Structure formats: C-alpha cells, structure tokens
Amino acid sequence: MSEVEGIGPHALPGLREKVERIIEEARRQGASASEVSVSMEQGLSTTVRQGEVETVEFNRDQGFGITLYVGQSKGTASTTGSGDDAIRETVAAALAIAKHASEDEFAGLADAALMARELPDLDLYHPWAITPEQAIEQALSCESAAFEVDQRIRNADGTSLNTHQGCRAYGNSNGFIGGYSSSRHSLSCVMIAESDGQMQRDYFYDVNRIGEALLDPQTIGRRAAERAVRRLGARPIPTCDVPVLFASELATGLFGHFIAAISGGNLYRKSSYLEDALGQTLFPEWLSLDERPHIPRALGSAGYDGDGLATYAKPFVENGRLLSYVLSTYSGRKLGMPSTANAGGVHNLHVSHGEEDQAALIRRMGRGLLVTELMGQGLNLVTGDYSRGAGGYWVENGEIQFPVQEVTIAGNLRDMFRQIVAVGCDIETRSNVRTGSVLIERMMVAGK
C-alpha cells in the first residue's frame, strides 16, 4: 500500500479542514467550546495455517469524534460520515447530550496558552508497498521455516502479517489543530510442539514502523519453533519463596501496572494503592523511569497529547522517588495539579538499566524462576496485590534446568518494585514501555 493508494501526509490538510468545519458548525449551533478528533485508517491482514491461507482482510475506515461543551456540561457523539448532513446531525446530537448532562466544574478544554505550537517531525509514517500475494508469501515462508526447525513441531496455530497506515487530526475551539500520519507493521508466528504425549505452544513476533525493517520471516518462524520445543517437558515445581526474573517482554507489563497506579483517573477515583504517594521512594535508588515522547519512529512517539498539549520529556521516578503523576487536563484539575501532557497515556516510558543481559541476570539469580509466560489478570490496583498464573524455566546454579508450568507467582507491587535487584540491558523495543528483564529479590511461587 503506497501513499498514493492509501492514506498519508497528503491527506492531513483535508482532515484539518474537516476539523475546522466541525468546530465552526458547533459554534453555529450554540456550543460554548468544542473539540474534534478525526481519523482515517487502512490496513491489510493475512493469516496462514498449516500451509493454507485462512484469512486475507483489507480494511479502510474513517471516524469523527465530537465533544461539545455547554458551560461546564459535556456531550460526545461520533460518526463515520463526512457529509454536511452527517456532521450537522452529529453536532446536534452531542449538543443535546451536553444540554441534558450534569455540570462538572472540572470539565472543559485545556487553557489556550498551553496548547502545542510547534509539532516535531517524528518520522512515524512509512507505508509498506506489499501486495496481498507478497504478504501471503512472507507468512507461508515464516511458517515453513518454523516447521523445519525440529520434527517435534507438529502443528501451527497461525502466522499473521499485518500492515497498517493512517492519519489523525485533533483540534479544538481554543485554536489548536494538529495532525500526523503513522504506520505500523507486524509479523507473528505461533507454533505447537509435541512429544511424549505433551503439547506446548509458543510464539515470536516483530513490529516496526517500517515494514522492511522487520526481522526476516524465516528468523521469526525459527524463533517461534525453538521457543515451543524448549517448553517441552514442562512441569510444576514445589511451592517456594525464591527470586523471580521477568523476561523483558513481560517486564513491560509490570511497569504498565505502575503507570496505571499513578494515572490521574485511578487516583481521583481513589482506586490506586499509590494515592498520596508523591515524594515517596518506591524503587531502589538506582532506578529511574522517564518519558521520551520524541524518539523518531518509536511506537509510542507523539508530538501532542489528547488535549492538544505539547508532549515533553520528563521523569516520573528519579533515583527511586516518585516525582510526578500521569495527568490529563481533567484529572489534573480533579487533583488540583497541572496536566503533565499525558491525556491518552504515556509516550515511550524508558526504564533505567544496567549492563547485564538476561543470561547474566540468570547467573546472578543463581536459583529461582525465569518467567516467560503470564496468564490471567490477577491484579488488585487498590491494594497492589499481584497474583498471576505463570510459566517459564527453573534455574539452579545460575543455569536453566527445565521448563516450568502450572505455577502461580504472587506478591504485592509495592514490595516487588522495592525489591528489584537489577534491570537488564536486553531492552524490549516492540512496546511503548522500554525495559530489559527485571530481577526481583523474592516472590511466592505456588506449585504442587
């Protein structure tokens, strides 16, 4: 899908014009303030299994989200139609909702003086000129390479190639209108190994703004198969209290839980165990967490947040101490604090790390559990209690001994974060959270 065929920077002036037109229509109908988001997206997805094509899907969508204010009352409506009649009707619907909604003293647009003025070019748009036939060929090549790894690879659970491109614009009646184009491409492979009556499933994938920069299909297939074979012979272990090492792709979730706990919405609802935690030491003194929203081509990069405020680099945790919550304009007002330009979330959270890779952390751990799979949603954000089904590998004398399954790991996030021993240099870049593997001093592992 090239830019000529698809959606790219050339479409942004038209989107901005539509935003301006909707804002003017809202003003004409009597809204005291308004904000509008517009998106146009298209993508190609194909999945193969056992050498056969299961799905080939092409999608092209557009949508308009319109939020209007009548004083301190708010109404929201959406439409996929771009014609004048559809816009007028949607504005009228949002206005009717606002007129019937309760007043909220904290509702409203961000201050005009705080709106983003200059937006950086973050190089997020790289359309991939790949045809459906070429996508199928890559997926089949990926799966074929997986089957060639080991005779114990008996089945496939789907190999998928996805390519997506789109553009978005946001504007409000305080004078801000911004927009950007972006792309995202991925290839994933899930394989099943079987031996001695046991079946194990594992996967591997890659994702990138640039399709040609993905790992080659054969490498992805081989890694998926190798991971599945490595899981054969997995068994439970006796219940124990031992160090736990989270592989980097799972450690992203740990810090995602932390960001949720310091996010304004959970704080003003009093549904976070970190309420009133500003200034507290929550991590070891050597650990810091900071946001880096302007990394070129990164998956989480953005020039402005959902309120139209300019994003900027900043620490949330420095030397183990919580310096800042994650706030939008609304949640900031509810808490009596300024926005941190994080309406819509954090952009590229960077976790400080050492120079040891995962293998070095395994040696340092000595005896314990390397976690490579998590199941279930056992987190209570109000208390910080954490309990998840897990799989991985048992480690003795600094070396992996055998695969583990059917265990539960448990702890409390406050204790877990304080007991982080090390963060590895094997940084996960396929996520909005950039962290290496995380070694925690002790957790309860419940087995047989």
Secondary structure in CASP SS format (residue, H / E / C, confidence):
PFRMAT SS
TARGET T0000
AUTHOR 0000-0000-0000
METHOD secondary structure of the structure
MODEL  1
M C 1.00
S C 1.00
E C 1.00
V C 1.00
E C 1.00
G C 1.00
I C 1.00
G C 1.00
P H 1.00
H H 1.00
A H 1.00
L H 1.00
P H 1.00
G H 1.00
L H 1.00
R H 1.00
E H 1.00
K H 1.00
V H 1.00
E H 1.00
R H 1.00
I H 1.00
I H 1.00
E H 1.00
E H 1.00
A H 1.00
R H 1.00
R H 1.00
Q H 1.00
G C 1.00
A C 1.00
S C 1.00
A E 1.00
S E 1.00
E E 1.00
V E 1.00
S E 1.00
V E 1.00
S E 1.00
M E 1.00
E E 1.00
Q E 1.00
G E 1.00
L E 1.00
S E 1.00
T E 1.00
T E 1.00
V E 1.00
R E 1.00
Q C 1.00
G C 1.00
E E 1.00
V E 1.00
E E 1.00
T E 1.00
V E 1.00
E E 1.00
F E 1.00
N E 1.00
R E 1.00
D E 1.00
Q E 1.00
G E 1.00
F E 1.00
G E 1.00
I E 1.00
T E 1.00
L E 1.00
Y E 1.00
V E 1.00
G C 1.00
Q C 1.00
S E 1.00
K E 1.00
G E 1.00
T E 1.00
A E 1.00
S E 1.00
T E 1.00
T C 1.00
G C 1.00
S C 1.00
G C 1.00
D H 1.00
D H 1.00
A H 1.00
I H 1.00
R H 1.00
E H 1.00
T H 1.00
V H 1.00
A H 1.00
A H 1.00
A H 1.00
L H 1.00
A H 1.00
I H 1.00
A H 1.00
K H 1.00
H H 1.00
A C 1.00
S C 1.00
E C 1.00
D C 1.00
E C 1.00
F C 1.00
A C 1.00
G C 1.00
L C 1.00
A C 1.00
D C 1.00
A H 1.00
A H 1.00
L H 1.00
M E 1.00
A C 1.00
R C 1.00
E C 1.00
L C 1.00
P C 1.00
D C 1.00
L C 1.00
D C 1.00
L C 1.00
Y C 1.00
H C 1.00
P C 1.00
W C 1.00
A C 1.00
I C 1.00
T C 1.00
P H 1.00
E H 1.00
Q H 1.00
A H 1.00
I H 1.00
E H 1.00
Q H 1.00
A H 1.00
L H 1.00
S H 1.00
C H 1.00
E H 1.00
S H 1.00
A H 1.00
A H 1.00
F H 1.00
E C 1.00
V C 1.00
D C 1.00
Q C 1.00
R C 1.00
I E 1.00
R E 1.00
N E 1.00
A E 1.00
D E 1.00
G E 1.00
T E 1.00
S E 1.00
L E 1.00
N E 1.00
T E 1.00
H E 1.00
Q E 1.00
G E 1.00
C E 1.00
R E 1.00
A E 1.00
Y E 1.00
G E 1.00
N E 1.00
S C 1.00
N C 1.00
G C 1.00
F C 1.00
I E 1.00
G E 1.00
G E 1.00
Y E 1.00
S E 1.00
S E 1.00
S E 1.00
R E 1.00
H E 1.00
S E 1.00
L E 1.00
S E 1.00
C E 1.00
V E 1.00
M E 1.00
I E 1.00
A E 1.00
E E 1.00
S E 1.00
D C 1.00
G C 1.00
Q E 1.00
M E 1.00
Q E 1.00
R E 1.00
D E 1.00
Y E 1.00
F E 1.00
Y E 1.00
D E 1.00
V E 1.00
N E 1.00
R C 1.00
I C 1.00
G H 1.00
E H 1.00
A H 1.00
L C 1.00
L C 1.00
D C 1.00
P H 1.00
Q H 1.00
T H 1.00
I H 1.00
G H 1.00
R H 1.00
R H 1.00
A H 1.00
A H 1.00
E H 1.00
R H 1.00
A H 1.00
V H 1.00
R H 1.00
R C 1.00
L C 1.00
G C 1.00
A C 1.00
R E 1.00
P C 1.00
I C 1.00
P C 1.00
T C 1.00
C E 1.00
D E 1.00
V E 1.00
P E 1.00
V E 1.00
L E 1.00
F E 1.00
A C 1.00
S H 1.00
E H 1.00
L H 1.00
A H 1.00
T H 1.00
G H 1.00
L H 1.00
F H 1.00
G H 1.00
H H 1.00
F H 1.00
I H 1.00
A H 1.00
A H 1.00
I C 1.00
S E 1.00
G H 1.00
G H 1.00
N H 1.00
L H 1.00
Y H 1.00
R C 1.00
K C 1.00
S C 1.00
S C 1.00
Y C 1.00
L C 1.00
E C 1.00
D C 1.00
A C 1.00
L C 1.00
G C 1.00
Q C 1.00
T E 1.00
L C 1.00
F C 1.00
P C 1.00
E C 1.00
W C 1.00
L C 1.00
S C 1.00
L E 1.00
D E 1.00
E E 1.00
R C 1.00
P C 1.00
H C 1.00
I C 1.00
P C 1.00
R C 1.00
A C 1.00
L C 1.00
G C 1.00
S C 1.00
A C 1.00
G C 1.00
Y E 1.00
D C 1.00
G C 1.00
D C 1.00
G C 1.00
L E 1.00
A E 1.00
T C 1.00
Y C 1.00
A C 1.00
K E 1.00
P E 1.00
F E 1.00
V E 1.00
E E 1.00
N C 1.00
G C 1.00
R E 1.00
L E 1.00
L C 1.00
S C 1.00
Y C 1.00
V E 1.00
L C 1.00
S C 1.00
T H 1.00
Y H 1.00
S H 1.00
G H 1.00
R H 1.00
K H 1.00
L H 1.00
G C 1.00
M C 1.00
P C 1.00
S C 1.00
T C 1.00
A C 1.00
N C 1.00
A C 1.00
G C 1.00
G C 1.00
V C 1.00
H C 1.00
N C 1.00
L E 1.00
H E 1.00
V E 1.00
S C 1.00
H C 1.00
G C 1.00
E C 1.00
E C 1.00
D C 1.00
Q H 1.00
A H 1.00
A H 1.00
L H 1.00
I H 1.00
R H 1.00
R H 1.00
M H 1.00
G C 1.00
R C 1.00
G E 1.00
L E 1.00
L E 1.00
V E 1.00
T E 1.00
E E 1.00
L E 1.00
M E 1.00
G C 1.00
Q C 1.00
G C 1.00
L E 1.00
N E 1.00
L C 1.00
V C 1.00
T C 1.00
G C 1.00
D E 1.00
Y E 1.00
S E 1.00
R E 1.00
G E 1.00
A E 1.00
G E 1.00
G E 1.00
Y E 1.00
W E 1.00
V E 1.00
E E 1.00
N C 1.00
G C 1.00
E E 1.00
I E 1.00
Q E 1.00
F E 1.00
P E 1.00
V E 1.00
Q E 1.00
E E 1.00
V E 1.00
T E 1.00
I E 1.00
A E 1.00
G E 1.00
N E 1.00
L H 1.00
R H 1.00
D H 1.00
M H 1.00
F H 1.00
R H 1.00
Q C 1.00
I E 1.00
V E 1.00
A E 1.00
V E 1.00
G C 1.00
C C 1.00
D C 1.00
I C 1.00
E C 1.00
T C 1.00
R C 1.00
S C 1.00
N C 1.00
V E 1.00
R E 1.00
T C 1.00
G C 1.00
S C 1.00
V E 1.00
L E 1.00
I E 1.00
E E 1.00
R E 1.00
M E 1.00
M E 1.00
V E 1.00
A E 1.00
G C 1.00
K C 1.00
END
